[in-house]
Amino acid sequence: MDKRFSTGLLASAVSIALSSPVALAQAQATKENTEVIVVSGTPGGAGIRKIDASFAVTNIDASDIERLAPKSTADLFKAIPGVWVESSGGESGANVFVRGFPGGGDAPFLTIALEGSPIYPAPTLSFLENSQLFRIDETIEMVEGLRGGPNPVVSNGQPGLTTNFRLKRGGESSEAMAKYTVSDYGLNRVDVVASGSLADDFYYMMGGYIKSSEGIRDAGFNSEQGNQFTVNLTKVFDKGELNLYTRQTDDRGTWYLPTPLDVDGIDANYTQIGPLNRQATITYGSDNTTETFDFGDGRGWDGHVSGGSLKIDLSNDWFLIDRFNLTKGKANTFGLVPNGPAVTVSAVADNGESAVGTVTGTTYSGDTPIQQIGRWVVLKDIEAFTNDLAISKSWEDIDVSFGIYSASTKSEDWWSIGNTAYHVLEPGGELLDGIECNNNAEGCGFNYDINSVGDASTFAFYATSKWYATTDLSIDLGLRRENHEVNYSVDEGLDGTITKALEYDETKMSWTLGANYALDDTSGVFLRTNRGYKMPYFDDFRDNWGAYTGGNDLIQKVTQAELGYKFMNDSVQFFATAFVNEVEGDTFVRRPGAPAEILTNEAYGIELDGSYYHHSGFSVDLNATFQETEITASATNEGNEAQRQPGWQVRVTPSYGFDLSDNVYGSIYATLSAVDDRFGNNENTVVLEGYEKVDVGVMVNPTDNLQVQLSVDNLTDELGITEGDPRNPEAPNGRYIMPRSVRLSLSYQWF
């Protein structure tokens, strides 16, 4: 590689970022172009050529998203190597694991960013993981998935996975698209998007969707409903750019939960919710207050993500980039949660023989399968503001950047979880009378009620430097000093008494060191090591109060190393990354109120990320991860594997494009997935068997403007299991992958 090109690379990347939005979008979306620019992992999102990046990052563009047809935001992350996703909980409520990092659910090492800004600085709170706050639609241009690398130093300092979504932008010409989607599960969805120019160098993009369905697991009513609207405005100046966006969302859906695996007739189509039980009265607080809720509201997000960026060329190779974001809204959860294994009526009925349905009056015989179900209510108001300011300077052989990152995070919670009662084990099964151990009878179930409020603030300085040592070798260093403060109080019991309160203030220094060597213009190798931290938020203190008051600061230290090879030309992109990491101080709580397990986890493995395109129209994508995990420090589980993460997973997506006739063309594609066995708990006593899954699809373009797409998810209706019962690991409960579903879309585009 010519050193004259490498020198000042940051300056050239920023110059691209400040140029026409259309030109940038086209360069980013063209897979065959070795000039693909990534912004994740760079100071202030300045940008760098992917082939020159000394870290592992995956690009998924709009055409990939269309072909993958993800059922949720988290479902899309399966296309990122090194990531294990349990997306069988529905539109929200996913569990996302990264490179063998420990975890018991949710997404403790995932940050979702929009236009480079984290949408919520806390990666996970109880009943809230980042993907719950974000919906994919036709306004998305690309998502970048960065694992490890410079993550601990830039942006919010996430040591695990950062997924950065980038919005489509307008250009000089006007474009519009309308899309209608139906399915075999009653989906009706309309997407629209339009873009163009409002004035000289002033561009717009706007779009969104409205949808409704009974859910892939039929709830018997429209259990999934939502709408979203996004506006993205860009003003280009002679030496800069101002971008502003807002994304207004009101979307909810059923929270799918583990179901009995040992009861005939209970399979992947089963869901606890239905017309007979969606409305329920619960009891909470010390005065036994009763209130009725609609559990058909499920889990979702009603709020907005708004922000923007300012990019300025200060001249003499000085650049300023400021990115900011405000997220505010409600992320409530209403769920029917299994509590223990299935039993029969005769085992618990007062008369030992039968029980009566509270809605229909049906008498159920003693051999009827039933299960204790908790009616959980979690009301959560959240707000967060982040700002990331970076100033960069390029010289002949050195690039330097200095940044200031600040964030404020707030969560107000009201919970009543427990409220257990026996229900008939059939889809939407009704509540039963004639069972004493029902409706919060003393000693018959788990109840945990809280009212809490928490505020957190983060303030960090970071600096990065890249030295172009030779024509082919560059070395970079990054440092970050972060101060993290938390103020939190909680009333456990809803009796007006504060049971836990704290003021927390800790500071940590993170670092990263990497090197990139260009073998030639199309290939290279990189080496990187880093150390970062996962800072505690509100639930970490409440769930680990004994450990915290005993002197544990609840900070998790993450140390990583990577060795990668990359190759990119007009037809091939291939990346192989070997990794090793250690996470110290992980605190795992099985359920709120349960004791914590503090452990250290080590993992190593290799990620493969590749694509091949042939001029005949054939292409194939590969995404594979092979890893080993071990709990190296634990009071009870030392030497065991980390729970719920497969030793290997492979996904291959072949496709073929063809001409049907003059000006009529199409493509057919499939994704073949295979997953290894996993352990359902840290004790390694529950084995979750591996599975294979096949998805297929076809697209036809009868005209330049019209496209028809048919996609089939889980073609063979495989009964794979993503997780056991995290609250009762020994109970024979589990969560199936989604059953077979078919979607048909018709879209029309105006140019």
N, C-alpha and C positions, 0 to 999 in steps of 0.2 A: 504493500500500500504506500502511495506517495505521502510522505510526511507533510507536504504542503497542504494536502487535503485534511490529514488528521489534525494538524495544528489549527487551533481556533475552531474545533468542531462544535463546541458549545455555541459559539457565535453564529455559525451557519445554521445550526438547528433552531436557535431562537429566531433567526431571520426568516426561516421557513414558517415558523409559528406566527410571525407577524405579517406574512404575506396573505394572498387571497385565501379565504376560507375554503373555497371550492377546490383550489389546487392542492391544498393540504389534505382535504378529505379524500381526493382521488388518489394521492400518493399513499395514504394510509390504508386504503381499502384494496389496493392492487397487490395480491399475493405474489405475483411473479416479479415484482419490483424489489430489488435488493436495497432500495432507498427507504424502506418502511421505517417510519419514525415512531418511537415510543416515548411517552412522557413520564410514565411511572418510574419512580426511583431516581429522578433527576431533581435538582434543587428548584423549587417553585414550579416544577413541571416544564422546565425549559426544553427538554426533548433531546433525543440522541438517535442515531441510526441503530436499528436493532442488531445489525451485524457487528457493530462496534461496542455493544453493551456487555459489560463484564458481570452479568447476572442473568438469572433465568426468568424470562417473561414470555407469556403466551398471549397472542392476539386472536380475538374472535370478532370478525367483522359482521356487518348486517346480513350478508349473504349466508354466512355460517349459522347465525342465529335463526334465520328463516328455515334452513335445512334441518337444524337440530330440533326445532319446534319444542323448546323447553316448556314444561308444565308450570314452572315457577322460576324465580330468579336463581334460587339455589340449585335447581335442576341444571341450569346452564353451566355451573361450575364443574360438572362432571367432565367437561371438555378440557379442564386444566390439569395437567399431570401433577402428581404429588398431593392431590386433594381427594379426600373421601367424603362423599355427600350422602346423607340420609334425607332425601327429599320426599319421603312417603307420607309426611305429615300434612301435605296439602300446600296451598299457596304460601302459607306462613308456617312457622314452627319447625324449620329444618335444623339438622345437626350437621356441622361442617368441621372436618378434621384436616390438619395440615401436616404432612411429612412426619407422621408418627408422634407429633406433640400430644401430650396427655389431655384428656377431657372426658367429661361424663355426659355431654350433650350440648345443645345450642351451638355457638360458634365462637369460642373464647379467643381464637387467634385469626379472626377474619375482620378486615375493615372494608366496607363498601364506600367508595368515593364517587362523586359525580363531578366531572370536569376537574378532577384532581383534588377536590376538597372532601374530607371525610364527612359523611352525612350524619354520623353520630359517633363521638369519640370513644364511648364505651362499646367495645366490640360485642359484649354480651351482658345483659342483665337477666335475672330470672324472668322467663316468659317474654323475652325480647332479644332476638338476634337481628343483626343488621339487615338481613334479606327481607325481614318482615316489613321494612320501611321503603322498599323499592320494588317497582313493577316494570317489567320489560314490555316495550311496545315498539311501534314503527319509528319512533323518534330517536332510537339508539343507532349510532354509527358504528361503534366498536367498544369492546371491553378488553382491558389489559389485565392479566393475572400475574402479579409479581410475587414470587416466593422468596423469602429471605433476602439476600442481596443487600442493597443499601437501605432496605426498609427500616431498620432500627434507628436510622439517623434522620431521614427526611420525613416530611409531613407529620403525622401523629405518632411516629416511632413504632409502628406495628412490627413486631419481629416475625410474624407468620406470613399470612397471605393478604395482600391488598388487591382488590379488584376495582379498577378505575373505569367507570362508564363515561363515554364521550358522546355528546349529543350531535345529531346532524346539524349542519349549518346551511344557511342560505347562500346563494350566489347571484350572479348577474341575470341568469335566466330563471323564469318562474317554473316551478314543478309542483305537482300535486298527485296524491295517491289515495284511493279509497279501497278498503278491503272488508269483505264480509266473510265470517267464519261460522260454520255450524258443525255439530258433532253428533255422535251416537249417544251422548249423555245429555242432550238437550241444550247445548251451548248455543247462544246467539250472541255474536260479538261483531261490532263495527269499529274499525280503525280508520283514522284519516290522518294525513300529514301533508303540509304544504310549505313551500319555501320560495324565497326570491329576494328581490331588492326593493327597499322602501325609498331609497334615495341614493345618491352617489356614495359608494363605499359604506352603505348602511344596509345590513342584511337581516332577514328574519327566517325563522323556522317555527312552525307551530303544529301541534298535532295531539292526538290522544285516542282514547277508546271508551266505549261503554259496553258492558257485557252482563250476561245473566245465564245461570245454568243450575241444574240440580246437583251437580258434582259428579266426578268420575265414579265415586261410590255414592249411588243414588240415595239422597236423603228424603225423597218424597216431597220436597218443596224446593224453591229456588234458594239453595243454601250458599251459592256463590254469586255475589253481585258486586259490581264496582264500576268506577269510571275514573279517568285520569285525563288531565289536560296540561300540556307543556308549551311554554313559549321560550324561545332562545333568540336573543338579539345580539348582533355583532356590529360594532362601528370600527372601521379601519381608518387610522390616521396615517400621516406621512411617516411617523416613527413610532407607531404603536397601535394598540388595539384595546377596545373595551368590550367585554362580553357580559351580558346579564341574562339570567334564566330564572324561571320558576316552574315548579312541577307540583301541581295540585292533585292529590290522590284521595279517593274515598273507596276503598276496596276491602272486602272481607270474604272469608270462606270457612268451611268446616275445618276444625282441627281434628285430623285423623289420628287416632291413638291406638296403642297395642290392643290386640284382640286375642281371645283364646285360640290356641293352636291345636287343642285336643278335643274339640267339640264338632261333631258332624254338622255340616251346613254352614259353618262359620268360615268364610274364606276371604279372598282379597276384595270382594264386593261388599263386605259387611262394614257398616258404620253404626256407632252407638246412637247417633242423633236421628230423630224422625218426628213426624207430627204428633205422636203420642207422648213424647217426653221433652220437646224443645222448650216448653214453658215449665218452669219448676220453681218452687218456693224453698228457699234456704233459710237456715237459722244461723245467726252470728252474734258475736259480742257477749259480754258478761251478762247482759240483760235479756239474752235470747230473742233479739229482734228478728222478725221474719220479713222477707222481701222476695218478690217474684222477679225473675229475669228470663229473657228469651235467649236460650243457649244456642238457638239457630244463628245468632250473630257470629259465632265462631271466633276466629282470630284474624285481625286485620290492622289496617292503618287508615286513619282519617286525619290528614294533615298536609303539610307542604314542605318541600325542600327547595330553597331559593338561594341564589348567590350569583357569583360572577368572578371575573378576573380583569386585571389591568396589566397590560404588557407594554413597556416603554423602552425604546432604544435610546439610551442616554448619550450616545456617541462615544467615540474612542473605545469601542468594544466594551462598554459598560451597559448592562441590561438590568431592568427592574421588572419583577413579576410579583403581583399580589393577587392571592386567591382567597375568597371568603365564601362562607355558607351559613345559612340559618335554617334549622330544621325545627318544626314545632307541630304538635298534634297529639292525637290519642292513639295508643296502641293497646287496645283492650283484648282480653282473652276470655272466652266462655267455653268450657270444655267438659265433656263427660268422660271422666278418667277412671279406668279400671283399678280396683283395689283388691289384689289377690286373685287366686284362680277361680275358675268356674266351679259351681257346685250344683246340686239339684234342690228342688223345692223341699223335698222331704228332709233334707239335712238341716234346714234352718226354720221351717214353718212352725208356727206356734202349736198347731195340731199334729205336726209330723206327717201330714198327708197332702195338703194343698194350700194354695194361696190365691188371692183374687186380684185381678188387674184394676187399678184405681181409675182408669179411663173407660174401658170397655165393659167392666164387670165380669170378664171371662174368668172362669175357675181353671186354674192351672194345676195339673196333677203332680204327684210327688216326683216323677221322673223327668220333669221339665227342667232343662238347663237354665240356670240363672247366674248372675254375677253381681257383686257389689260394685256400684258405680259412684264415684265422687262427682259432685256437681261443683266445679271450680269456677270462681269469678275473680278475675284480676283486672282492675281498672288502673290504667297507667297513662298519666299525662307527662309528656317529655318535651324538652327544649334543649337546643344546643346551638352555639355559635362558634365557628372556627375562623381563624385568619392566618395565612401563611405568606409572609413577605420575604422575598429572596432578591439579593443583589449579586450580579455575576460580572466577572471581568475576565477577559481573555488576552493573553500575551502569546508570543510565538510558540512557546513550548509548555505553557502552564495555563490552566483554567482554574479560577477560584470562585467560590460562592459563599455568601454569608446569609443566614436566614433567621427569622424570628417566627416561631409558631405559638399561637395562643388559642386556648379553647375553654369554653365554659359549658358545663353539662348539668342538666337538672332532670330529676325524675320524682314525681309525686305518685305514690302507690296506695291503693286500697285493695286488700285481698280478703277473700274468704274461700279457702281451699280445704277440701274435705267433704262435709255434707253428704256422707255416703248413704246409699240405700240400694236394696236389691231390685234389679230390673230383669225382665225376661230377656234371654239371649236369642234375640232375633233382630234384624235391622230395625232400628227405632223402637226397640222393645219397651213396654210400659213399666211403670213403677208398680210394686206389689203391696197389697195389704195382707195382714195376717202373719207378719213376721215382726217379732218384737225388736230385733236388732235392725231397725230401720229409722230413717229420719233423725239422725244424730242422737239415738239412744246412747246413754252413758256407757262407755267402754266398748262400743261397737264399731268405732271407726276413728280415723285420723282427722283432726281439725286444726287449722292454723290460720288465724285472722290477724291482719296487721293494717296499720295506717302509718305511712312513713313519708318523709321528704328528705331528699339529698341534693346537695350542690357540690360540684367538683370544678376545679380550675387547673389548667395546665399551662405552664409558660416555659418555653424551651428556646435556647440558642443553638444553632447548628452551623457548622462550617464544613465545606468539602473542597478538595483540591485534586486536580488531575495533572499528572506530569507525563508528557510525551517523551519518554526516555530515548527512544529510537524511532525510526520510520515505522516500525511494526509494533513496538511495545509501549503500552501506557500503564501507569500505576496511579491508583486513586486512593485517597484517604478521607474519611469522614468522622467528625466528632459531634456529639450532641449532649448538652447539659439540660436536663429537664427537672423542673420542680412541679410536684403534684400535690394538690391540697384537696381534702374532702371534708365536708361538714354534713353530718347525717344523724337523724334521730328517728326512732321507730317506736310505735305503740303496738306491742304484741298483746292481742286480746281485745282490742277495740273498746277499752274501758277508760280511755282518756289519760292513761298513765304511761309516761315514757319509760320504756324498759332498757333501751340501749341508745346511747348518744356519744358522739365523738367529734373531735377536731383532729385532722390528720395532716401531716406536712412532711414529705420526704423528697429528696433530690437524688438523682442518679445520672451517671455519665455513660452513654452508649458510644460505640465506635464501629467502624467498618473499614476494612483494608482489602483492596482488590487489584488484580492485574489482568490485562487483556493483551493477547498476542495474536496479530493477524498473520496467518499462514500464507494467505494470498488475498485477492480482492473478494473472494466468496467464502472464505472459511477462517476459523480462528479458534482459539482456546482461551478460557478464562479460569482464574483461581480467586476465591474470595473467602474471607473469614469475618465474622462479626460477633458482637455481643450486644444484646438489647434486653429490655425488661417489659413485662406486662404489669402495669400498675393496677392496684386494686380500686374497685368502685364499690358502690353502696352494698350490694348483696354479698360481696366478698366479706365484708365486716360482719354483717348480720349472721351469715351462715357459719362463720369461723370465729365467733366471738371469743370462745375459749382460747383459741390459738392467738388471737390478736391481743387480748388482755394478758396472755402469758408471755408476751414479748415478741411474737412473730410479726414482722412488718407486712406480711402477706404479698410481698413483691416476688414475682417469678422471674428468675434470671435465665436467659436463653442464650446459649453459645452455639454457633453454627459454623460450618465450613462447606464450601462447594468447589467442585472441579467440573468444568463444562467444555463441551465441544459443540461447534455450530457450523452449519453450512447452508448457504443461501445462493441460489441462482434463479434463472427464469422458470425452471420447472421443479426444483426441489428446495424444500426447507426442512432441515433436520437439526434437532438440538438434543443432546444427551447430557444430563447433569447428575453427577454423583454428589450425595449430600450426607452429612453426619451432624447430629445435634444433641444437645443435652438441655433439658428443662428442669431447673431446680426450684423447689418450693411450691409445686402444684398442690392446690387444695381441692379435693373432690368431695362433694356433698351429694348423697344419693337423692335427697329431697329436702325442701326447707324444714329446718328444725332438727334434722338428723345430724349425728356427729360427723366431723370432717376427717378425711384421710389426707395426710401431707406426704408427698412422695417426690422422688426424682426419677425422671424418665430419660432414656437414651434411645436414639434411633439412627439407622443409617440405611441408605438405599440408592436407587438410581431412577431417574425420570427420563422417558423418551417422548419426544414431541416432534412429529414429522408430518410432512405432506408431499405428495408427488402429483404433478400434473403432466399429462401427455397430450400432444397436439391433436390426437384422435378424438379427444373428448373424455378420456378415462382419467380419473384422479382417485387418490386414496389418502386418507388422513389416519395417523396413528397416534394414540395417546396411551402410555403404559407407565405403571409405577410398580417397582419391586422394593420392598422394604422389610427390615427387621426391627422390632421394638423390644425394649426390656425395661421393667421397673427396677431400678438399681438401688433405691432406698425407700423402704416402707416398713411400717411396724408389722404388717401381716402379709404383704404380697411381693416382697423382694424376690426377684428372679422371674416373675411372671411377665407375660406380654401385656402391652397396653390394650385396654378394652376397646372393642368395637371398631378396630381398624384392620383391614385385610392385609395379608402378607404380599399379595399382588393383585393388580387389576389391569385389564387390557381392554381398550376400545379401538376398533378398526371401522372406518367409514369409507367404503368404496362408493364411487358414483360414476355415471356415464352419461354424457350429453350427446344428443343425436338430433338430426334433422328429419322431421316427418314429411315435409314437402317444402316448396318454396315459401320462405318467410314464416314457416311454422317449425318450431323446434321444441325440444323437451329434454328432461333429464330424469334418471331414476337413481335412487341412492338407498343405502341401508347403513345402520350402525349395529355392529355386533359387539356385545359387552360380555365380559366374563370376570367374575369376582371370586376371590379365594374365601375359605372359611375364616371366621373371626370368633373371638371370645366376647360374650355379652357382658362380662364383668371383669374387674381387676383380679378377682379370685381365680379366674380362668376355669370356672366350674360349669359355665353355660356356653355351649358351642352353637354358633349361628352358621349354618351350612352355606357354602358358596352357591352361586347360581349363574346362569347365562340368560341373556336377554337380547331380543332381536327387534329393531325398529326399522320400518321401511317407509319410503315415500316416493312420489312421482310429481314432477312439475311439467306443465305444458303451457307454451306461449302461442296461442293461435294467431295473435297479432303482436306488433311491437308494444302495444299498450295493455293487452290483456294477459293475465296469468291465472292458471288454475293449479292448485296444489292439493294433493291428497296425502295425508300422513297417517300411519298406523303405529301406535306405540305399544310395545310388548306384544308383538304379532302372535307369539305362541302361547300367550296368557300364562307366562311363567309365574309360579308362586314363590318368588324369592323373598327372603326375610332381611330387612335392613337393620333391625334392632330387636332385642328382647323387651323385657319390661324393666326400664331403668329404676323404677321405684320399688319393685319387688323382683329382683333378678331370678330368684328360684321359681317364681310362678310361671306356668307354661303359657305365657302370653308373648306376643310378638307383633311387629308391624310389617305387613306385606308391602312389597313394591306395588305400584299402581297396576290394576288389571288392564287388559287390552282395551284400547280406545281408538276411535277413528275420528279424524277431523278433515273437513273439506273447506278450502278457502278460495274465494274468487276476488281478484284484485284488478283494479284498472288505474293506469298511470297516465297523467297528462304532462306533456313537455312544453 
